[in-house]
Every structure is written in C-alpha cells, then in structure tokens.
Amino acid sequence: MEHAGTAENSAAQSIRQQRFGKLPERVRPEDMVEERPTVEYDPARDAYNPDEWLVRYCL
C-alpha cells in the first residue's frame, strides 16, 4: 500500500515540477510602460475666443 502512495506522490511531484519548476521569462521595464498623451487633442479647445463675452454681453 505504501508503494502506491509514493507512486502517486511521485507522479504529483513530477506534474508540479513541470508546471512550476522554472521561473517565468523576465519582462523588461521598457515593455511594461505604455506611452500615450495624457489628454487627447480637442479642436474645440482652440476655437474659444476669450474676448467673445465682451461682444455678447457688453454691447
């Protein structure tokens, strides 16, 4: 009976070794960084005229 238990343990140990026996591949820091603009360009932002309120409300 002891031999069957050790055979099962040995099989489980070999499966575990195949799955977890080595470290994953290294990831370079350059590959972990994503660069993109913080705010996407909005064409309506440049269309604002700060003096327009003078024309609308003062005249």
Legacy VTK file of the C-alpha trace (Angstrom):
# vtk DataFile Version 3.0
C-alpha trace
ASCII
DATASET POLYDATA
POINTS 59 float
0.000 0.000 0.000
2.846 2.368 0.780
4.269 1.889 -2.686
1.053 3.078 -4.356
1.032 6.201 -2.216
4.619 7.044 -3.053
3.938 6.423 -6.744
1.011 8.863 -6.616
3.119 11.372 -4.713
5.916 10.933 -7.207
3.545 11.488 -10.145
2.042 14.550 -8.486
5.515 15.851 -7.718
6.627 15.400 -11.321
3.491 17.210 -12.618
4.104 20.026 -10.143
7.741 20.259 -11.209
6.767 20.507 -14.882
4.258 23.250 -14.173
6.058 25.288 -11.519
9.648 24.108 -11.869
11.029 27.199 -13.597
10.562 30.918 -13.281
8.625 32.819 -15.940
10.566 34.750 -18.547
11.776 38.169 -17.474
9.864 41.219 -18.632
11.985 44.223 -19.492
10.961 47.542 -17.887
10.663 49.072 -21.369
7.956 46.519 -22.175
5.924 47.423 -19.080
5.475 51.093 -19.988
2.804 52.419 -22.303
3.233 55.950 -23.544
0.284 57.961 -24.777
-0.824 61.577 -24.497
-2.500 62.457 -21.212
-5.273 64.411 -22.923
-6.351 63.788 -26.460
-6.350 66.756 -28.787
-9.657 68.623 -28.814
-10.075 71.037 -31.752
-12.900 72.860 -29.944
-10.442 73.933 -27.254
-8.570 76.175 -29.706
-11.822 77.627 -31.072
-12.541 79.528 -27.821
-12.129 83.284 -28.018
-11.680 84.813 -24.541
-12.879 88.240 -25.775
-16.119 86.870 -27.193
-18.004 87.518 -23.948
-17.352 91.251 -24.422
-19.235 91.203 -27.702
-22.110 89.073 -26.345
-22.741 90.737 -23.014
-21.344 94.298 -23.145
-22.656 95.549 -26.441
LINES 1 60
59 0 1 2 3 4 5 6 7 8 9 10 11 12 13 14 15 16 17 18 19 20 21 22 23 24 25 26 27 28 29 30 31 32 33 34 35 36 37 38 39 40 41 42 43 44 45 46 47 48 49 50 51 52 53 54 55 56 57 58
